[in-house]
Amino acid sequence: MSVVVWIAAASFAGWLWLLVGQGFFWRTDLRLPPREEPEHWPSVAVVVPARDEAEVLPSSLPSLLAQDYPGHAEVYLVDDGSTDGTGELARTLAERAGGLALTVTSPGEPPAGWTGKLWAVRHGMDRARARDPEYLLLTDADIAHAPDSLRTLVAAAGTGGYDLVSQMARLRVVSGWERLVVPAFVYFFAQLYPFRWIGRAGGRTAAAAGGCVLLRADAAERARVPDAIRHAVIDDVALARAVKRAGGHIWLGLADRVDSVRPYPRLAHLWRMVARSAYAQLRHNPAVLVGTVAGLAVVYLAPPVALFAGLAANSPGAAVLGGLAWLVMTATYLPMLRYYRQPPWLALTLPATAFLYLLMTVDSAVQHYRGRGAAWKGRTYARPGTSAPEESRP
């Protein structure tokens, strides 16, 4: 059992470090920073890339059009080659709901070197520039906003002097698989990109949540976005990095009333969501993949294995160290479960969920080397250095 004891000790040491040395990533109290309403409300252009989003638009688009914003704001929905009537539905919803002005436009197929979503964002930004907005709100078609969402984002950006303010939308948690996988998705994201580190001026950590990004128009110009990140699969992180490299001050936190309405009822839907970009997150590096798999195994899988193996083999060292590591892991997951209004006992399932994420990451690498590349809304992108994107609608 000596090997198991040493692995359990390494896992426990790792969890002690994660508890206090990784930006307190497990805390969920970082919400929009203090803000004061400005005397002059700047103009805002809301850009919404949409590809085959007819299922979710009735639950999301009216919330954007109903924004209670004192300044000038208008919405640009970019219908990116939809086949389900997304554009027409958007116009119909705008006629019924009223509110902010809506422009529906289409960008055509992306040229080589562009991901479809970023090409759509670029087209929307180009259309918006005719109005010379001071801010851009980049939001996905599945995101529903509270009536004061835009108002509070702009006030927070102005008060704090931020060039980019992003909120991690609360994802839907209804089905059993969503309960198991979704809170862990945000937990792992915060572990990779501790929110408190992101907001540090001059710090290196940069990330954003693509569903809700308020960006100063002049900061976008300085960072040359989206052109500078046109090939990025994980576009929100790439956007934040570009803005920060250009000297911008950015902020990311959890949202209270910005929600994703997209359903993920089956494991296959969640699997595709994670696997489509997991290997890109590892920069398509086999060595990093091996290290990530080993790290997940030691940090998340070893504690319960050591606990039960130690009990079965009468090895107190393995059992105690494994149990302590699992206890710390469970404690750090509880705040995220509370944020998602889930029962505390689900924290005990985190090792199993981590194993699922390990398999998803490996599958992402397998699909990459099979030449399938990443995908967004039915459009498959060839891996870097190969042929141009192709259509592959299911």
C-alpha positions as CSV (number, residue, x, y, z in Angstrom):
1,M,0.0,0.0,0.0
2,S,3.0,2.3,0.1
3,V,2.4,3.6,-3.4
4,V,-1.2,4.3,-2.6
5,V,-0.2,6.2,0.5
6,W,2.2,8.3,-1.4
7,I,-0.4,9.1,-4.1
8,A,-3.0,9.9,-1.4
9,A,-0.4,12.2,0.3
10,A,0.2,14.0,-3.0
11,S,-3.5,14.4,-3.6
12,F,-4.0,15.8,-0.1
13,A,-1.1,18.2,-0.5
14,G,-2.6,19.3,-3.9
15,W,-5.9,20.0,-2.3
16,L,-4.4,22.0,0.5
17,W,-2.7,24.1,-2.2
18,L,-5.9,24.5,-4.2
19,L,-7.8,25.5,-1.1
20,V,-5.6,28.5,-0.3
21,G,-3.2,29.1,-3.2
22,Q,-5.3,29.2,-6.3
23,G,-7.1,32.5,-5.9
24,F,-9.8,31.1,-3.7
25,F,-11.3,29.8,-6.9
26,W,-14.0,27.9,-5.0
27,R,-15.7,31.0,-3.6
28,T,-18.8,32.2,-5.4
29,D,-19.2,35.6,-3.8
30,L,-17.5,37.6,-6.7
31,R,-20.4,39.4,-8.4
32,L,-20.5,42.7,-10.2
33,P,-18.2,45.2,-8.6
34,P,-19.5,48.4,-6.8
35,R,-21.0,50.8,-9.3
36,E,-22.5,54.3,-9.6
37,E,-24.8,55.4,-12.4
38,P,-23.1,57.9,-14.7
39,E,-24.5,61.4,-15.5
40,H,-24.3,60.5,-19.2
41,W,-25.2,57.0,-20.3
42,P,-23.0,55.9,-23.2
43,S,-24.4,54.3,-26.4
44,V,-24.3,50.5,-26.6
45,A,-24.6,48.1,-29.5
46,V,-25.6,44.6,-28.6
47,V,-24.2,41.9,-31.0
48,V,-25.8,38.5,-31.0
49,P,-24.4,35.7,-33.2
50,A,-27.1,33.2,-33.9
51,R,-27.0,30.0,-35.9
52,D,-30.1,27.7,-35.8
53,E,-31.3,29.2,-32.5
54,A,-35.1,29.2,-33.1
55,E,-35.5,26.9,-30.1
56,V,-34.1,29.3,-27.5
57,L,-34.8,32.8,-29.1
58,P,-38.3,33.1,-27.6
59,S,-36.9,32.8,-24.1
60,S,-33.9,35.0,-24.7
61,L,-34.3,37.7,-27.3
62,P,-37.3,39.5,-25.7
63,S,-35.2,40.0,-22.5
64,L,-32.6,41.9,-24.6
65,L,-35.2,44.0,-26.3
66,A,-36.8,44.8,-23.0
67,Q,-33.6,46.3,-21.4
68,D,-34.3,49.3,-19.2
69,Y,-31.4,51.4,-20.4
70,P,-31.4,55.2,-20.1
71,G,-29.0,55.7,-23.0
72,H,-29.2,54.7,-26.6
73,A,-28.9,50.9,-27.3
74,E,-29.8,48.7,-30.2
75,V,-29.5,45.0,-31.0
76,Y,-27.8,43.4,-34.0
77,L,-28.7,39.8,-34.4
78,V,-26.4,38.1,-36.9
79,D,-28.2,35.2,-38.6
80,D,-25.2,33.0,-39.4
81,G,-26.6,30.7,-42.1
82,S,-29.5,29.3,-40.1
83,T,-31.8,26.7,-41.6
84,D,-34.5,26.9,-38.9
85,G,-35.9,30.4,-39.6
86,T,-33.9,32.1,-36.8
87,G,-33.8,35.4,-38.6
88,E,-37.5,35.6,-39.4
89,L,-38.4,34.5,-35.9
90,A,-36.2,37.2,-34.5
91,R,-38.1,39.8,-36.5
92,T,-41.4,38.4,-35.4
93,L,-40.4,38.5,-31.8
94,A,-39.2,42.1,-32.1
95,E,-42.5,43.1,-33.7
96,R,-44.4,41.6,-30.8
97,A,-42.2,42.7,-28.0
98,G,-41.2,46.2,-29.1
99,G,-38.4,47.7,-27.0
100,L,-34.9,48.2,-28.4
101,A,-34.4,48.5,-32.1
102,L,-33.4,45.2,-33.7
103,T,-31.4,44.7,-36.9
104,V,-31.2,41.2,-38.4
105,T,-28.3,40.7,-40.7
106,S,-26.4,37.9,-42.3
107,P,-22.6,37.6,-42.8
108,G,-22.3,34.9,-45.4
109,E,-19.9,32.0,-45.1
110,P,-16.7,32.7,-43.1
111,P,-13.4,32.9,-45.1
112,A,-10.5,30.5,-44.5
113,G,-8.9,31.1,-41.1
114,W,-12.1,32.3,-39.3
115,T,-14.4,30.4,-37.0
116,G,-18.0,30.9,-37.9
117,K,-19.0,32.6,-34.6
118,L,-16.2,35.1,-34.7
119,W,-17.0,35.9,-38.3
120,A,-20.6,36.6,-37.3
121,V,-19.4,38.8,-34.4
122,R,-17.1,40.7,-36.8
123,H,-20.0,41.3,-39.2
124,G,-22.2,42.5,-36.3
125,M,-19.5,44.8,-35.0
126,D,-19.0,46.3,-38.5
127,R,-22.7,47.0,-38.8
128,A,-22.8,48.6,-35.3
129,R,-19.8,50.9,-36.0
130,A,-22.0,53.0,-38.3
131,R,-23.6,54.2,-35.1
132,D,-20.3,54.8,-33.3
133,P,-21.2,53.0,-30.1
134,E,-19.1,53.5,-27.0
135,Y,-19.7,50.0,-25.8
136,L,-20.4,46.6,-27.3
137,L,-22.3,43.9,-25.5
138,L,-21.4,40.6,-27.0
139,T,-24.0,38.0,-25.9
140,D,-25.0,34.6,-27.1
141,A,-28.5,33.8,-28.5
142,D,-29.3,31.5,-25.6
143,I,-28.7,34.1,-22.8
144,A,-31.7,35.7,-21.0
145,H,-31.0,39.0,-19.3
146,A,-32.7,40.7,-16.4
147,P,-34.3,44.1,-17.4
148,D,-31.5,46.0,-15.7
149,S,-28.6,43.8,-17.0
150,L,-27.2,46.3,-19.5
151,R,-27.6,49.2,-17.1
152,T,-25.7,47.5,-14.3
153,L,-22.9,46.2,-16.7
154,V,-22.3,49.7,-18.1
155,A,-22.4,51.3,-14.6
156,A,-19.9,48.7,-13.3
157,A,-17.6,49.2,-16.2
158,G,-17.6,53.0,-15.9
159,T,-17.2,53.1,-12.1
160,G,-14.3,50.6,-12.1
161,G,-12.6,51.9,-15.2
162,Y,-12.9,48.4,-16.9
163,D,-12.4,47.9,-20.6
164,L,-14.2,44.5,-20.4
165,V,-16.8,43.3,-17.9
166,S,-18.0,39.8,-18.2
167,Q,-20.5,37.7,-16.3
168,M,-20.6,33.9,-16.2
169,A,-24.2,33.3,-17.0
170,R,-26.0,30.8,-14.8
171,L,-26.4,27.7,-16.9
172,R,-29.6,25.6,-16.9
173,V,-29.6,22.9,-14.3
174,V,-32.8,20.8,-14.7
175,S,-32.1,17.3,-15.9
176,G,-30.1,14.7,-13.9
177,W,-27.1,15.0,-16.2
178,E,-27.2,18.8,-16.0
179,R,-27.1,18.6,-12.2
180,L,-24.1,16.3,-12.3
181,V,-22.1,18.1,-15.0
182,V,-23.0,21.8,-15.2
183,P,-21.9,23.1,-11.7
184,A,-18.6,21.2,-12.2
185,F,-18.1,22.9,-15.5
186,V,-18.1,26.3,-13.9
187,Y,-16.1,25.0,-10.9
188,F,-13.4,23.7,-13.2
189,F,-13.4,26.9,-15.3
190,A,-12.9,29.0,-12.1
191,Q,-10.1,26.6,-11.1
192,L,-8.3,27.2,-14.4
193,Y,-9.0,31.0,-14.4
194,P,-9.5,32.2,-10.8
195,F,-11.8,35.2,-11.0
196,R,-9.9,37.2,-8.4
197,W,-6.7,37.0,-10.5
198,I,-8.5,38.1,-13.6
199,G,-9.5,41.4,-12.2
200,R,-5.9,42.3,-11.0
201,A,-4.5,45.2,-13.0
202,G,-1.3,44.1,-14.6
203,G,-1.9,40.4,-13.8
204,R,-1.4,37.7,-16.4
205,T,-4.6,35.7,-15.9
206,A,-7.3,36.6,-18.4
207,A,-10.6,35.1,-19.3
208,A,-14.2,36.0,-20.0
209,A,-17.5,34.2,-20.4
210,G,-18.7,34.5,-23.9
211,G,-22.4,34.6,-23.1
212,C,-22.1,38.1,-21.5
213,V,-19.2,40.4,-22.4
214,L,-19.4,44.2,-22.2
215,L,-16.5,45.7,-24.1
216,R,-15.4,49.2,-24.7
217,A,-15.4,49.9,-28.4
218,D,-12.0,51.7,-28.3
219,A,-10.6,48.7,-26.3
220,A,-11.7,46.4,-29.1
221,E,-10.0,48.6,-31.6
222,R,-6.7,48.6,-29.6
223,A,-6.8,44.8,-29.2
224,R,-7.8,44.3,-32.9
225,V,-10.7,42.0,-32.0
226,P,-12.1,40.0,-33.4
227,D,-9.6,39.9,-36.2
228,A,-6.6,39.1,-33.9
229,I,-8.4,36.0,-32.6
230,R,-10.3,35.0,-35.7
231,H,-9.2,31.4,-35.5
232,A,-9.9,30.9,-31.8
233,V,-12.2,28.0,-30.8
234,I,-12.3,29.2,-27.2
235,D,-13.2,32.7,-28.3
236,D,-14.1,34.2,-24.9
237,V,-10.8,33.5,-23.3
238,A,-8.9,34.6,-26.4
239,L,-10.9,37.9,-26.4
240,A,-10.0,38.6,-22.8
241,R,-6.3,37.8,-23.4
242,A,-6.2,40.1,-26.4
243,V,-7.8,43.0,-24.5
244,K,-5.5,42.5,-21.5
245,R,-2.4,42.3,-23.7
246,A,-3.4,45.6,-25.2
247,G,-3.4,47.2,-21.8
248,G,-7.0,46.7,-20.9
249,H,-8.5,46.3,-17.5
250,I,-10.9,43.3,-17.3
251,W,-13.3,41.8,-14.8
252,L,-15.1,38.4,-14.7
253,G,-17.5,37.1,-12.1
254,L,-20.6,35.1,-11.6
255,A,-24.0,36.4,-12.6
256,D,-27.2,36.7,-10.5
257,R,-29.8,37.4,-13.2
258,V,-28.1,36.5,-16.5
259,D,-29.1,32.9,-17.4
260,S,-28.6,30.5,-20.2
261,V,-31.8,28.9,-21.4
262,R,-30.1,26.3,-23.6
263,P,-31.1,22.8,-22.5
264,Y,-28.7,19.9,-22.2
265,P,-31.1,17.1,-21.3
266,R,-28.8,14.2,-22.3
267,L,-25.2,13.3,-21.5
268,A,-24.4,13.4,-25.2
269,H,-25.3,17.1,-25.4
270,L,-23.0,18.0,-22.5
271,W,-20.3,15.7,-23.9
272,R,-20.3,17.6,-27.2
273,M,-20.2,20.9,-25.4
274,V,-17.1,20.0,-23.4
275,A,-15.3,17.8,-26.0
276,R,-15.5,20.4,-28.8
277,S,-13.0,22.6,-27.1
278,A,-11.3,20.6,-24.4
279,Y,-8.2,19.7,-26.5
280,A,-8.0,23.2,-27.8
281,Q,-7.8,24.3,-24.2
282,L,-4.6,22.2,-24.0
283,R,-3.2,23.8,-27.1
284,H,-3.4,20.5,-29.0
285,N,-0.3,19.4,-27.1
286,P,0.0,15.6,-26.4
287,A,2.4,16.1,-23.5
288,V,-0.1,18.6,-21.9
289,L,-2.9,16.1,-22.4
290,V,-0.9,13.3,-20.7
291,G,-0.1,15.7,-17.8
292,T,-3.8,16.8,-17.5
293,V,-5.1,13.2,-17.4
294,A,-2.5,12.3,-14.8
295,G,-3.3,15.4,-12.8
296,L,-7.1,14.7,-12.8
297,A,-6.4,11.2,-11.7
298,V,-4.2,12.1,-8.8
299,V,-6.3,15.1,-7.6
300,Y,-9.8,13.9,-8.2
301,L,-9.8,10.1,-8.5
302,A,-7.1,9.1,-6.1
303,P,-8.9,10.3,-2.8
304,P,-11.9,8.0,-2.9
305,V,-9.8,5.1,-4.3
306,A,-7.2,5.6,-1.5
307,L,-9.9,5.8,1.1
308,F,-11.7,2.6,0.1
309,A,-8.5,0.7,-0.7
310,G,-7.0,1.7,2.6
311,L,-10.1,0.5,4.5
312,A,-10.1,-2.8,2.5
313,A,-6.4,-3.4,3.1
314,N,-6.3,-2.1,6.7
315,S,-3.9,0.7,5.7
316,P,-4.8,3.7,8.0
317,G,-2.4,6.0,6.2
318,A,-4.0,5.6,2.8
319,A,-7.5,5.7,4.3
320,V,-6.9,8.9,6.3
321,L,-5.0,10.8,3.6
322,G,-7.6,9.8,1.0
323,G,-10.4,10.7,3.2
324,L,-8.9,14.1,4.1
325,A,-8.3,14.9,0.4
326,W,-11.9,14.0,-0.5
327,L,-13.1,16.1,2.4
328,V,-11.3,19.2,1.2
329,M,-12.5,18.5,-2.4
330,T,-16.1,18.2,-1.2
331,A,-15.9,21.4,0.9
332,T,-14.6,23.4,-2.0
333,Y,-17.4,22.2,-4.3
334,L,-20.2,23.1,-1.9
335,P,-20.3,26.8,-2.6
336,M,-20.8,26.1,-6.3
337,L,-23.6,23.7,-5.6
338,R,-25.3,26.3,-3.4
339,Y,-25.0,28.9,-6.2
340,Y,-26.8,26.4,-8.5
341,R,-29.3,25.6,-5.8
342,Q,-28.4,21.9,-5.7
343,P,-28.4,19.5,-2.8
344,P,-25.1,19.3,-0.8
345,W,-24.8,15.5,-1.2
346,L,-23.9,16.1,-4.9
347,A,-20.5,17.3,-3.7
348,L,-19.6,13.6,-3.1
349,T,-20.1,12.9,-6.8
350,L,-17.3,15.3,-7.9
351,P,-14.7,12.5,-8.4
352,A,-17.2,10.7,-10.8
353,T,-17.9,13.9,-12.6
354,A,-14.1,14.6,-12.9
355,F,-13.7,11.1,-14.5
356,L,-16.4,12.1,-17.1
357,Y,-14.4,15.2,-17.9
358,L,-11.3,13.2,-18.2
359,L,-13.0,11.0,-20.8
360,M,-14.4,14.0,-22.6
361,T,-10.9,15.5,-22.8
362,V,-9.4,12.3,-24.2
363,D,-12.3,12.1,-26.7
364,S,-11.6,15.7,-27.8
365,A,-8.0,14.7,-28.5
366,V,-9.1,11.6,-30.4
367,Q,-11.5,13.6,-32.6
368,H,-8.8,16.1,-33.2
369,Y,-6.4,13.5,-34.6
370,R,-9.1,11.9,-36.6
371,G,-9.3,15.2,-38.5
372,R,-12.7,16.3,-37.3
373,G,-11.5,19.3,-35.4
374,A,-13.8,21.6,-33.4
375,A,-17.4,22.5,-34.2
376,W,-19.9,25.2,-33.5
377,K,-23.6,24.9,-34.4
378,G,-23.2,22.2,-37.1
379,R,-20.1,23.8,-38.7
380,T,-16.9,21.6,-38.4
381,Y,-13.5,23.2,-38.4
382,A,-10.5,21.5,-39.7
383,R,-7.6,21.3,-37.2
384,P,-4.9,23.9,-37.5
385,G,-2.7,23.5,-40.6
386,T,-5.2,21.5,-42.6
387,S,-8.1,22.3,-45.0
388,A,-10.7,25.0,-44.6
389,P,-14.0,24.5,-42.6
390,E,-16.7,22.3,-43.9
391,E,-20.4,22.0,-43.3
392,S,-21.6,18.9,-41.4
393,R,-25.1,19.5,-40.2
394,P,-26.5,16.6,-38.2
